[in-house]
Amino acid sequence: MTYVASTDKINESEFAVSINDHQRDFSTTIQKLHQREKQNSVDNLIHSRWNVLDLGSVQVAGRWRQKRGFLTIGIPSVKRARGAEYLLQTIRYIISRTTLKEKESIVLLVFLANFDTDYNAAVLKNISARYGDYMNSGFLLVMQVPEKYYPPLTNLKRNYNDPPNQVAWRSKQNVDYAFMFFYGRNISEYYIQIEDDVMPAFGFVKDIRAFILKNYKNPWVCLEFSLLGFIGKLFKSGVLDKLARYLILFYDEQPCDWLINYFLSSVTQTRHIYNRKSLFQHKGIWSSSSEKSKQGPFKAYDIYFREGKLNNE
């Protein structure tokens, strides 16, 4: 038997193309795996951060009202440098500048956002002694969140080359606000954030109602009653859940004053909507930031604030 050698030859160019196809397919597969791994990492990050928002971690003193009110006023409070204390004065301002009728539909939500539990206990004792009746009526709630429920606040990214203490301070502030928004999302129809060292104008609740009514036909998420930082920002309570999760997700990226701008853009509010006059004046001179306090006392003044008169209520 005669064996005839095959005359078929391998087409080297076709072979090369075949190899390249396999390499390309393999590379695409690897990229997809990396993307999936990256996505899984992002998903895990999102879930781990959102899991921080657990109402079981919130400790509250005061009586919860069964009926949903008109307005929740959120006041986060932290220990200040040199023993400066502003919170009790701010609570007194709110009480004295709201009518009995207004108090029936307002809840003042104070967050003692200190990790020093002894200090918190002392502050809560003072609040209860002075304003216990308002706590029993449901007008005043005081919340706390133990440190163990916070995400990491050390070894964070220094996006703007700020000192580590400043990065930790602003990151914690984002988490503080997120806890407040999440807890306060079902208390009232609207929620407004102020600080623990401000003075409201006389008749401020009436002015807030009027500005909401003025913008009734306009789509909005946030109305603003001050030019200073996060003071006087009013939200529809229905958006607080999203806002809380947004701040938690990016808590270590930027200050809350900046994050809120991105949030508003993402929910299609492309401009700030300010009331023609500011309803809250900043009174404190010592910052809650240790880095800022090193620079000495400083007072931010809102030139558009008008205190008004008692008979304007």
N, C-alpha and C positions, 0 to 999 in steps of 0.2 A: 504494500500500500504506500502510496506516495503522499507525503504530507506537504501541503502547499501553505507556505507562510501567508498570513493575512496581509493584504495590502492596505487595510484601513489604518489611518494615522490619526493620532490625537490632534485636534485643532487647538493649538496653544493659545490662540487669542480667545477662543470660546472657553477654554479652561480657565484662563485668567479672569474673564468676565464672571464665570461661575464662582471662582474664589472670591472675587470682589463682592458679588451678590451676597455670598454667605457672610463675609466680613461685615458688610453693611447691615444685614439682618441681625447679626450678633450684636453689633454696636447699638442698633436701634433697641434691641431687647434689653441690653445693659442700661441704656438711657431710661427706658421705661421703668426698669427695676429701681434705678436711682430716684426717679421721679416719684414712684410709688412709695419708696422708703422715706423720701423727703416729705411727701404728703402725709404719710402715717405719723411722721415725727411732728408735723404741724398739727395734725388732728389730735395727737396725744397732748401736745402743748395746750391747745385750745381747751380740751376737756379738763386737763389738770387745773387750768386757771379758772375755768367756769365753775369747777367743783368747789372753789373757794367760797362762792356765793351760796351759803347754806344758812337758812334762817334758824336752824338749830344752834348755830354758833352765836346768835345774838341774844344778849341778856337785856331785858327791858324792865324799867321801873315805871309805874304809872298804869292807869286803867285804859285799856283799848276800847274805843267807842265802836259800837256795832254799826252805827249809821255812817256812811261815807260822807265826808265833809266837802267844803269848797276848796280849802287851801291847807297844805302842809308847809310849814316854814322849817327848813332844815338848818341846824347850826352845829357844825363840827367844832370841837373845842380841844385844844391841846395846851399843855403847860408852856408858859412863856418864860423868857429869860428874865432874871433878876426878880422873880416872884411876881411879875405883873399879872393881875387878874382882871379880866374884863367880862367874863361870862354872866355873872350874876347881874351886872349892870345892864347888859344887853337883854336878858330875860325881863328885867324890870321895865325897860323901854317898851318891849313888845306888849307886855301886860297893860301898861299905862296908856298905850296909844292904840288900843283896840277896844271897841265898845263891848258891852255884855252880849249884845246880839251877835256881833262878829265872832266872839269867842266860842259861840255854839257851833260854828262851822269851820273853826280853825284848829289845827293841831300843831303845837310847837315841838319839833323832834330834835332833841339835843343828843349829840354823840360825844361821849367822853372818850376821845380817841388816844388815850395814853396807855402805854404798856405798864406804867407804874400803878399797880392795883391799889396800893395804900393811898396814893394821891387821888385816884378816882373815888375811892370810898369816902374820903374827906369832902370832896366836892359834892358828891351825891348827898351826903349828910346835910351840907349847907343848903343845897337846893330844896331838899325835903323839909327842912326846918322853916324855910322862908316861904316856899310855894307848894306845900303839901296839899292844900285844898285844890290847887290847879292840877296836880298830878291825879288826885282822886276823881276829879271831874272829867278827866280824859283830855284836857286842854294841853297838858304838858307830859311828854314822854321822854325818858332818859335812857339811852341805849349804850351798851358796851360790847366789845368783841375781844375775847382773849387773844393774846399775841400768837398763840399756837395755830390759830386759824388763818394767819396771814401768809402770803407767799414769801419767798426769800427777799430780803431787803439788804443783803450784803453781796459783795462781789458782782455788782450789776454793771452793765455796759455804761461807759462814760461817753455818751454820744456827743456831748459838747465840751468835753474835757473839763467838766465841773468836778469839784472835790467830791470824793466818795460820800461824805456826810450829806452834801447837798443833793446828790443823786438819790440817796436813800430817803431823804426827807420828801422830795417831790414824788417819788414812787409810792411811798406810804400814803401820801395825800390822795393820790389817785385811788388807792385801795379803800381809804376811808370814805371817799365820796361814793365809790361803787357800793359799799355796804349800806350807806345811807339811802341811795337811790333804790337799791333792791328791797330793803326793808320798807321804805316809804311808798312803794309803788301802788299800793291798794288802799291807802289811808284816805286820800282826798281826790278830788277831780283834777286839781293842779298842785304842783310842787315848786317852791321857790327856795333857792340856796342862798344863804347869807354867811357871814362869819360871826365869830363870838365877840367881836370888838366893834360893832357898828351901832348906829342910832337910826331908827326909822323916822320918816317924816310923819307928822300928824295926818291922820286920814289916809295912810298908805294903802290900807285894804280897799277903801273906796276907789282910790286911783287905779289900783290893780284891776279891779272889776271893770272900770271904765275903759281901760286900755284893751282888755280882753274883748269886750263888746265892740270896740272900735275896729278890731281886727277879725271880727267874727266871720266875715266872708272871705278872708285871705287865708290861704294855706300856710300854717306855721307850726314849728316844733318848739321854738324857744323865743320868748319875749324878754327884753332886758330892761332893767330898772336902775342900772348903775353902769358907769364906765370902768369901774375898778375890778380887775381880775374876774373871779367867779361870783362876786357879790351881785345879788339881785337878778340872777338868771332864773326865769320861770319856765317850767316845762309842763306839757300835758302829761299826766301821770301814766298814760298808756305807753309812753316811749321810754319810761325809766328803766324797764327791764333791759332793753337794748343798750341804753346808755351805760348801765352798770356793767354789762358784759363787755362793752367796747373798752371802757376804762381798765377793766381787769386784764383784757387781752393785751393791751399796749401800756400797762402800768409802768414799765421800766424804760419806755422809749422817750417820752416827752412830758413836759408839765401839763396839767389838766387844762390850763388856759389855752394851750395850743391844740390839744387833742379835741377839745370841743368844736373847734373850727372844722376839723376834718370830719367829725361826726355829723355836724349839721349839713355839710356838703353831701355826705353819703345818704342822707335822708331828704335830699333835694331842697333844703333851705339854703339858698345861695347868698343871702345877705343877712346882716344883723338888723334886728327890728328893735329900735330903742324907743322908750317913752321919752317925751320931750323934756321931762325933768327927772333927775335921779331921786329915788325914794329912800336911799340908804346912804348915810355918811360914815366913812371910816373914822374910828376914834382912837384905835390903839397906836402905840408908838414902838412897841417891841414885837418883832416878828417871832413866829413859832419856829422859824429856821435858825438853827444854831450858827450857821455860816453868816446869815444876814445880820444876826444879832451882834456879831463881832464888829460890825461896822458902826454900831451905836444906835440910838433911837432914831426912828424915821417915821414920819406921818404922811401917808398918801391921802390927798384931799381931793374930793370930787367937786369941781367947780359948778356942776349943774344941779347940785343938791339944794333943795329949798325945804326948810324944816316946817314951814307953815305955822298955823296957830291952832290952839286947842279947840276953838269954836268952829273950826273947819271940818270936824269929824262928822 
